[in-house]
Amino acid sequence: MKKIIAICMLLVSSITFAQTVTADDIIGSYMTTDNEGKVDIYKKGTKYYGKLVWNKTEGKLDINNPDKTQHTVPIRGKELLKDFVFNGSDTWNNGTIYDPKNGKTYSCKITRDEKGNLNVRGYIGVSMLGRTAFWVKVK
């Protein structure tokens, strides 16, 4: 009987101390896959955006952008993530991600793990047809 009470108390305390996720938990700095860049995620109005604030190759230009006027603009400082909204369960969706490697913009959803790191999934059409990148939160 004592074991059952102890287990019940442990479960209640786990539930009580469980962290609740808020929309602003995504705000912060993240290193992208293979530490190629650092993206700062911030809030504008009710939506979330991400800007490339550092990349391995300083001065790298946005040569793959379909807008030829952007070919002489550095990718550092570009807003790569746009228009994300929090769905209430540790997922931010309805946004887009720009990939400067190929100059394409994809639909995107972001989920956060228990350590605060991100799974950033870019896709065309449905999320099953896409690619996920793992971004590590910078403390």
N, C-alpha and C positions, 0 to 999 in steps of 0.2 A: 504494500500500500504506500509506503514511503517513497518507493521508486516512482510510482505513478504521480504522486503529488510533486515530486522534484521535476519530473518531465513536464508536467503541466505548467509549473512555475517558469521553467526555462523557455517554453514556447510563448507564454504570455510576455515575458521580458523581451524576447526576440522581436515580437510584433510591436511592442511598445517602443523599442529603440530603433526600429527599422527607419532608414532614411526615406523621407518623401522627396520626390524629385520635383523641382520647380522649373519653370520655363527658362529662367535665367541661369540655370546650372551649366548651360552650354557656353556661356560667356567665358572667354579666356584665350590663351595661346596654345597652339598645337603644332607639333612637328609632324610633317607629312611622311608618307611612306619613304623609307630609305633616307630619312633626314634631308630630303632634297629642298625643303622649304619650311617656313614657319608661317602659319596663318593665325591671325587674330580674329576671333569671332566676337561680334558686338551686336547691340540692339539699336534699331532705328524705328521709332514708333512702336508697333506691336510685332515687328518681324525681325529676323536675325540674318546677319550678313557676315561674310568673312573676307578679309583682305590679306593678300600675300605681303608680309612685312620683311621677309628675309628669304633669300634663295642662294644656293651654292655658287651660282655664276652671277656675280655682280655685273650689272649693266646688260644682262640678257634681254633682248628685244622680243616683242610679241610678233615674230615673223610669220607665225602660222594663222594669225587672225584673219578671218574672211574679209574684214574691213581693211583694205590696203592702207588707209590712213593711220592704222594702229601699228603698222610694221616698224615704225621708228620709235615706238613708245616702250619703255622698259616694262617687263612683267611685274617687277617689284612695285608694290603700291596698287596693283590691280585688285578689284573686287571680284573674287572668284566664286563666292557663295552669295546667293541673292534670294530674298523673299521667303525664308523659312518660317513656319509657324509650329508652335508646340501643340502636340495632340493630347497632352495630358498623361501620357504613359511612357516617358523616357524616349520619345521619338519626335523628331522635328522633320516635317515634310512639306510638300507643295513648293519646294524651292528648286533652284537650278545651280549647277556647278559648271564653271568654265575650265576646260583643260587646255592650258597654253601649249602643251606638247603637240596637239593636233588642231587647235583652233576651234574646237567644237564645244557646244554647250549642251548639257544633258539634264534631264529631270533628275532629282536627287532626293534622298531621304537620309537622315542621320540618326543613329542610335548611340546611346552612351552606355558603357559598361560600368561595373561596380567601382572601378578605379577612376572613373571620369574620362577615360579614353574614348575616342569616337570610331565608329564604323560608318564610313561615308560611302554610300552606294549611289553611283551614277548609273543611269539606265535610259534606254529608249523605249517608249511605250509602257511596258509593264516592268516592275522591279525585278522580276525573275530573269530578264534579259539585260544583265548589266555586270558591273564590276565593283567590288568593294575594296576600299583602301582603309587601312588602320592608321589613325592619327593619335599620337601620344600627347597627353596633356603636359604642358610645361609648367612647372611649379614656380 
